[in-house]
């Protein structure tokens, strides 16, 4: 938490299920970069997008994470 703002726990390799679909029809994106921006890879067509963290966190419906043992 910084300045009273709590950030979501989004990690490299997570799959984000978004509220809105990509034009290809997929609503799932793999995280390839984390920071002030997210770099997301559409799992449907492979298109890469950069999106501000604040905007991305508002449109995340669910975070799917692989459990590593």
C-alpha positions as CSV (number, residue, x, y, z in Angstrom):
1,X,0.0,0.0,0.0
2,X,1.4,3.4,-1.0
3,X,-0.3,6.7,-0.2
4,X,-3.4,5.0,0.8
5,X,-3.8,3.2,-2.5
6,X,-3.8,-0.6,-2.5
7,X,-2.4,-2.4,-5.6
8,X,-3.6,-5.7,-6.8
9,X,-1.2,-8.6,-6.6
10,X,-0.6,-9.1,-10.3
11,X,2.5,-11.2,-11.1
12,X,4.5,-12.1,-14.2
13,X,2.9,-15.0,-16.0
14,X,-0.6,-14.5,-14.5
15,X,-3.6,-14.8,-16.8
16,X,-6.0,-11.9,-16.4
17,X,-9.7,-12.4,-17.2
18,X,-10.9,-8.9,-18.2
19,X,-14.4,-7.4,-18.2
20,X,-14.3,-6.5,-21.8
21,X,-13.2,-8.8,-24.7
22,X,-10.4,-8.1,-27.2
23,X,-11.6,-7.7,-30.8
24,X,-10.6,-11.3,-31.5
25,X,-13.2,-12.5,-28.9
26,X,-10.8,-13.5,-26.1
27,X,-11.1,-12.0,-22.7
28,X,-7.9,-13.6,-21.3
29,X,-4.5,-11.9,-21.3
30,X,-1.1,-13.2,-20.1
31,X,1.0,-10.7,-18.1
32,X,4.5,-10.3,-19.7
33,X,5.6,-7.1,-17.9
34,X,4.7,-5.6,-14.5
35,X,5.4,-2.1,-13.3
36,X,3.6,1.2,-13.7
37,X,2.2,-0.3,-16.9
38,X,1.3,-3.9,-17.7
39,X,2.3,-5.5,-20.9
40,X,-0.4,-8.1,-21.8
41,X,-0.4,-10.8,-24.4
42,X,-3.9,-11.8,-25.8
43,X,-4.2,-15.5,-25.4
44,X,-6.6,-15.6,-28.4
45,X,-4.6,-13.9,-31.2
46,X,-1.2,-13.2,-29.6
47,X,-1.5,-9.4,-29.9
48,X,0.6,-7.5,-27.3
49,X,-0.8,-4.4,-25.6
50,X,0.6,-1.9,-23.0
51,X,-1.9,-0.6,-20.5
52,X,-1.5,1.7,-17.5
53,X,-1.7,-0.3,-14.2
54,X,-4.6,1.9,-12.9
55,X,-6.7,1.3,-16.0
56,X,-5.9,-2.4,-16.1
57,X,-6.8,-3.0,-12.4
58,X,-10.2,-1.4,-13.0
59,X,-11.0,-3.8,-15.8
60,X,-9.7,-7.1,-14.2
61,X,-12.5,-9.5,-13.5
62,X,-10.3,-12.4,-12.2
63,X,-6.7,-13.4,-11.8
64,X,-5.7,-16.9,-12.7
65,X,-2.3,-18.0,-11.4
66,X,-0.4,-21.3,-11.8
67,X,0.5,-22.8,-8.4
68,X,4.2,-23.7,-8.4
69,X,5.4,-26.2,-5.9
